[in-house]
Amino acid sequence: MSYLTGHWSFDPFLIVAIVVAVWHEIGLARLARRSRPERTRERRLRSIWFYAGLGVLLLAVESPVDYWADAYFFVHMIQHLLLMFAAPVLVVAGAPWQPLLDGLPGRTGRSLTGEVLTGGWSRPLRAVGGWLLRPWVAVAAFNIVMLAWHVPALFDLAENNQAVHIWLMHASFFLAGVAFWLQFIPSPPFRMRMPPVAQAAALVSTNVIMWLLAMSMSFLTQVSWYPVYDHVPGVTLPAFADQQIGAGILWVCGDFWAIPMLIVVVRRIIAEDGSLGSAIDRMLGRHTTPTGTTGWASRAGR
């Protein structure tokens, strides 16, 4: 039990999380004064997801997970999954954006929103933000961040430099995760611009990349990739076995988030096409002809 009850730490992010939660509550209260009761209830339900996301972030950086991640690679992998999958999914589902804007003092929120959306000074900011939130840019960035930080040289750099570890590795995991999951989860006022079929392709391709990374760290190699774990005092678990366990966690636990989302996306496709068969044909790039045969079959018969 000492592994779970001991080694909790204080991180300044706790203060940030408390401030953000209070700020969010102020915004919810202001929105409630000018909104219909059903909209207020909807925002309150969403806020539960947002606060859960903040809780997961705190768990990742202040709990024993953060302490033991320095000694065990597999614990570090759990931390990465919390930062890239669990926390961003919950924050995006919580849609805190409008309440946070309305929580700013006075009319600052409305003025800032108008300036950002229409001001000449903010045109470069809008261009960069719009580009980063383009569906395939967000998906590519998510995968690049995931792969880059598992390159041994970058991973060991982050382990040996706390500024790089916190402000580059952890921050990029979370921000790339938020941009990625905004493509799949409704989060007003953001709109999902990726069609359901493209969403399915993005989820499957991302999952395949995770599998390849996990396989590369487990049975496609015979040595530990990360020298930083080779000589940790007091740790008797061999570094390579530790790496294999971490690879298994990446493989299995990553599916816990990708597969449920894929099921949701397939249901969206079925809702558009009217049947499971039509949805499968559409995902596979086939189309149904007026005679009821698929496009593949009709081409084969020519």
C-alpha positions as CSV (number, residue, x, y, z in Angstrom):
1,M,0.0,0.0,0.0
2,S,2.9,2.4,0.6
3,Y,3.4,2.5,-3.2
4,L,-0.1,4.2,-3.4
5,T,-0.2,6.1,-0.1
6,G,3.3,7.4,-0.1
7,H,5.3,9.9,-2.2
8,W,2.5,12.3,-2.9
9,S,4.0,15.6,-3.8
10,F,3.0,19.3,-4.1
11,D,3.1,20.7,-7.6
12,P,2.3,24.3,-8.4
13,F,-0.3,22.9,-10.9
14,L,-2.6,22.3,-7.9
15,I,-2.9,26.0,-7.4
16,V,-3.4,26.5,-11.2
17,A,-6.2,23.8,-11.1
18,I,-8.0,25.5,-8.2
19,V,-7.8,28.9,-9.8
20,V,-9.1,27.5,-13.1
21,A,-12.0,25.6,-11.3
22,V,-13.1,28.8,-9.5
23,W,-12.7,30.8,-12.7
24,H,-14.9,28.2,-14.5
25,E,-17.5,28.4,-11.8
26,I,-17.7,32.2,-12.1
27,G,-18.2,31.8,-15.9
28,L,-21.0,29.1,-15.4
29,A,-22.8,31.4,-12.9
30,R,-22.7,34.4,-15.4
31,L,-23.9,32.2,-18.3
32,A,-26.7,30.8,-16.1
33,R,-28.1,34.3,-15.6
34,R,-28.8,34.7,-19.3
35,S,-29.4,31.2,-20.4
36,R,-32.4,28.8,-20.5
37,P,-32.5,26.2,-17.6
38,E,-31.9,23.3,-19.9
39,R,-28.7,25.0,-21.3
40,T,-27.6,25.6,-17.7
41,R,-28.1,22.0,-16.8
42,E,-26.2,20.9,-19.9
43,R,-23.2,23.1,-18.9
44,R,-23.3,21.8,-15.4
45,L,-23.2,18.2,-16.6
46,R,-20.3,19.1,-18.9
47,S,-18.4,20.7,-16.0
48,I,-18.3,17.4,-14.2
49,W,-16.2,16.0,-17.1
50,F,-14.0,19.1,-17.1
51,Y,-13.3,18.8,-13.4
52,A,-12.6,15.1,-13.8
53,G,-10.0,16.0,-16.4
54,L,-8.3,18.4,-14.0
55,G,-8.3,15.6,-11.4
56,V,-6.6,13.2,-13.8
57,L,-4.0,15.9,-14.6
58,L,-3.3,16.3,-10.9
59,L,-3.1,12.5,-10.5
60,A,-0.5,12.4,-13.3
61,V,1.8,15.1,-11.8
62,E,1.2,15.0,-8.1
63,S,0.4,11.4,-7.1
64,P,2.9,8.5,-6.7
65,V,2.5,8.0,-10.4
66,D,4.9,10.9,-11.0
67,Y,7.3,9.7,-8.3
68,W,7.6,6.1,-9.5
69,A,7.8,7.2,-13.2
70,D,11.4,8.2,-12.5
71,A,12.2,4.6,-11.4
72,Y,10.0,2.5,-13.7
73,F,9.4,2.9,-17.4
74,F,6.0,1.2,-17.2
75,V,4.8,3.8,-14.7
76,H,6.0,6.5,-17.0
77,M,4.0,5.0,-19.7
78,I,0.9,5.1,-17.5
79,Q,1.6,8.8,-16.9
80,H,1.9,9.4,-20.6
81,L,-1.5,7.7,-21.2
82,L,-3.1,9.9,-18.5
83,L,-1.7,13.0,-20.2
84,M,-2.4,12.2,-23.8
85,F,-5.7,10.2,-23.5
86,A,-7.6,10.3,-20.2
87,A,-7.2,14.0,-19.3
88,P,-7.6,15.5,-22.8
89,V,-10.7,13.4,-23.5
90,L,-12.4,14.5,-20.2
91,V,-11.4,18.2,-20.7
92,V,-12.7,18.2,-24.3
93,A,-15.9,16.5,-23.3
94,G,-16.2,19.2,-20.5
95,A,-16.2,22.0,-23.1
96,P,-14.9,24.6,-20.6
97,W,-14.1,27.3,-23.3
98,Q,-17.1,29.5,-23.1
99,P,-17.4,29.5,-19.3
100,L,-13.7,30.4,-19.0
101,L,-14.2,33.3,-21.3
102,D,-17.3,34.5,-19.4
103,G,-15.4,34.1,-16.2
104,L,-13.1,37.0,-17.1
105,P,-13.7,40.3,-15.3
106,G,-16.4,42.5,-16.5
107,R,-17.0,42.5,-20.2
108,T,-13.4,41.3,-20.9
109,G,-14.6,37.9,-22.1
110,R,-16.9,39.3,-24.8
111,S,-14.4,42.0,-25.8
112,L,-11.6,39.5,-26.0
113,T,-13.7,37.1,-28.0
114,G,-14.6,39.8,-30.5
115,E,-11.1,41.0,-30.8
116,V,-9.7,37.6,-31.3
117,L,-12.3,36.7,-33.9
118,T,-12.3,40.0,-35.9
119,G,-9.3,42.1,-34.9
120,G,-6.5,42.7,-37.4
121,W,-3.8,42.2,-34.7
122,S,-5.1,38.6,-34.1
123,R,-5.0,37.5,-37.8
124,P,-1.7,35.7,-37.4
125,L,-3.0,34.1,-34.2
126,R,-6.2,33.0,-36.0
127,A,-4.1,31.6,-38.9
128,V,-1.8,29.6,-36.6
129,G,-4.7,28.3,-34.4
130,G,-6.8,27.4,-37.4
131,W,-3.9,25.5,-39.0
132,L,-3.1,23.6,-35.8
133,L,-6.8,22.6,-35.4
134,R,-7.1,21.4,-39.0
135,P,-8.2,17.7,-38.6
136,W,-5.3,16.0,-40.2
137,V,-2.8,18.5,-38.8
138,A,-4.1,17.7,-35.3
139,V,-4.0,13.9,-35.9
140,A,-0.5,14.1,-37.4
141,A,0.8,16.3,-34.5
142,F,-0.6,13.8,-32.0
143,N,1.2,10.9,-33.6
144,I,4.4,12.9,-34.1
145,V,4.5,14.0,-30.4
146,M,3.8,10.4,-29.3
147,L,6.6,9.0,-31.4
148,A,9.1,11.8,-30.9
149,W,9.2,11.6,-27.1
150,H,9.8,7.9,-27.3
151,V,13.0,8.4,-29.3
152,P,15.7,7.4,-26.7
153,A,17.7,10.6,-27.0
154,L,14.7,12.9,-26.4
155,F,13.2,10.6,-23.7
156,D,16.5,10.6,-21.7
157,L,16.9,14.4,-22.2
158,A,13.4,14.9,-20.6
159,E,14.3,12.5,-17.8
160,N,17.5,14.4,-17.0
161,N,16.1,17.9,-17.3
162,Q,12.9,18.8,-15.4
163,A,12.2,21.9,-17.4
164,V,12.1,19.8,-20.6
165,H,10.2,17.1,-18.9
166,I,7.4,19.3,-17.5
167,W,7.2,22.3,-20.0
168,L,7.9,20.4,-23.2
169,M,7.1,16.7,-22.8
170,H,4.1,16.9,-20.5
171,A,2.7,20.1,-22.0
172,S,3.0,18.8,-25.6
173,F,1.4,15.5,-24.6
174,F,-1.6,17.3,-23.2
175,L,-2.0,20.0,-25.8
176,A,-1.6,17.6,-28.7
177,G,-4.2,15.4,-26.9
178,V,-6.7,18.2,-26.7
179,A,-6.2,19.2,-30.4
180,F,-6.6,15.5,-31.4
181,W,-9.7,14.7,-29.3
182,L,-11.4,18.0,-30.5
183,Q,-11.7,16.2,-33.9
184,F,-13.9,13.4,-32.4
185,I,-15.7,14.7,-29.3
186,P,-18.3,17.6,-29.4
187,S,-16.9,20.5,-27.5
188,P,-18.9,23.7,-28.1
189,P,-18.2,26.2,-29.5
190,F,-15.7,24.1,-31.5
191,R,-17.2,22.2,-34.4
192,M,-16.0,18.8,-35.6
193,R,-14.9,19.3,-39.2
194,M,-13.7,15.8,-39.9
195,P,-16.3,13.5,-41.6
196,P,-17.1,10.3,-39.7
197,V,-15.4,8.1,-42.2
198,A,-12.2,10.2,-41.9
199,Q,-12.6,10.0,-38.1
200,A,-12.6,6.2,-38.3
201,A,-9.5,6.2,-40.5
202,A,-7.7,8.6,-38.2
203,L,-8.5,6.5,-35.1
204,V,-7.5,3.2,-36.8
205,S,-4.2,4.7,-38.2
206,T,-3.3,6.2,-34.8
207,N,-4.0,2.9,-33.1
208,V,-1.8,1.0,-35.6
209,I,1.0,3.5,-35.0
210,M,0.6,2.8,-31.2
211,W,0.8,-0.9,-31.9
212,L,3.9,-0.5,-34.0
213,L,5.6,1.5,-31.3
214,A,4.6,-1.0,-28.6
215,M,5.9,-3.9,-30.7
216,S,9.1,-2.1,-31.4
217,M,9.7,-1.7,-27.7
218,S,8.8,-5.2,-26.8
219,F,9.4,-8.2,-29.1
220,L,11.1,-6.4,-32.0
221,T,14.1,-5.5,-29.8
222,Q,16.2,-7.4,-27.3
223,V,17.6,-4.4,-25.3
224,S,16.4,-1.5,-23.2
225,W,16.1,1.7,-25.3
226,Y,16.5,4.1,-22.4
227,P,19.9,4.2,-20.6
228,V,18.3,6.4,-17.9
229,Y,16.5,3.3,-16.5
230,D,19.6,1.0,-16.6
231,H,21.0,2.0,-13.2
232,V,18.2,3.3,-11.0
233,P,19.2,2.6,-7.3
234,G,17.0,0.2,-5.5
235,V,15.1,-1.1,-8.6
236,T,15.5,-4.8,-9.1
237,L,13.2,-5.1,-12.2
238,P,15.5,-5.4,-15.2
239,A,15.3,-2.4,-17.5
240,F,14.3,-4.5,-20.6
241,A,11.5,-6.3,-18.7
242,D,10.3,-2.9,-17.4
243,Q,10.3,-1.6,-21.0
244,Q,8.3,-4.7,-22.2
245,I,5.7,-4.1,-19.5
246,G,5.4,-0.5,-20.5
247,A,5.0,-1.5,-24.2
248,G,2.1,-3.8,-23.1
249,I,0.4,-1.0,-21.2
250,L,0.7,1.3,-24.3
251,W,-0.8,-1.5,-26.5
252,V,-3.7,-2.4,-24.2
253,C,-4.6,0.8,-22.4
254,G,-4.4,2.9,-25.5
255,D,-7.2,0.7,-26.9
256,F,-9.4,1.5,-23.9
257,W,-9.7,5.0,-25.4
258,A,-9.4,4.4,-29.1
259,I,-11.9,1.5,-29.5
260,P,-14.8,3.1,-27.6
261,M,-14.4,6.2,-29.7
262,L,-14.2,4.1,-32.8
263,I,-17.6,2.5,-31.8
264,V,-19.1,6.0,-31.4
265,V,-17.8,7.0,-34.9
266,V,-19.1,3.9,-36.5
267,R,-22.6,4.6,-35.0
268,R,-22.3,8.1,-36.6
269,I,-21.6,6.5,-39.9
270,I,-24.5,4.1,-39.5
271,A,-26.8,7.0,-38.6
272,E,-25.8,8.8,-41.9
273,D,-26.0,5.7,-44.1
274,G,-28.9,3.9,-42.5
275,S,-27.4,0.4,-42.1
276,L,-24.3,-1.3,-40.8
277,G,-23.6,-2.8,-44.2
278,S,-23.6,0.5,-45.9
279,A,-21.4,2.0,-43.2
280,I,-18.8,-0.8,-43.7
281,D,-18.9,-0.3,-47.4
282,R,-18.3,3.4,-47.0
283,M,-15.4,2.9,-44.5
284,L,-13.8,0.4,-47.0
285,G,-14.2,2.9,-49.9
286,R,-16.9,0.9,-51.6
287,H,-20.1,2.4,-52.9
288,T,-23.4,0.8,-53.6
289,T,-24.7,0.9,-57.2
290,P,-28.4,1.3,-58.1
291,T,-28.6,-2.5,-58.7
292,G,-27.6,-3.2,-55.1
293,T,-24.0,-4.4,-55.9
294,T,-21.0,-2.7,-54.6
295,G,-18.7,-0.6,-56.7
296,W,-16.0,-3.2,-56.3
297,A,-18.2,-5.9,-57.6
298,S,-19.5,-3.9,-60.6
299,R,-15.9,-3.0,-61.6
300,A,-14.9,-6.6,-61.3
301,G,-17.6,-7.7,-63.7
302,R,-16.6,-5.3,-66.4
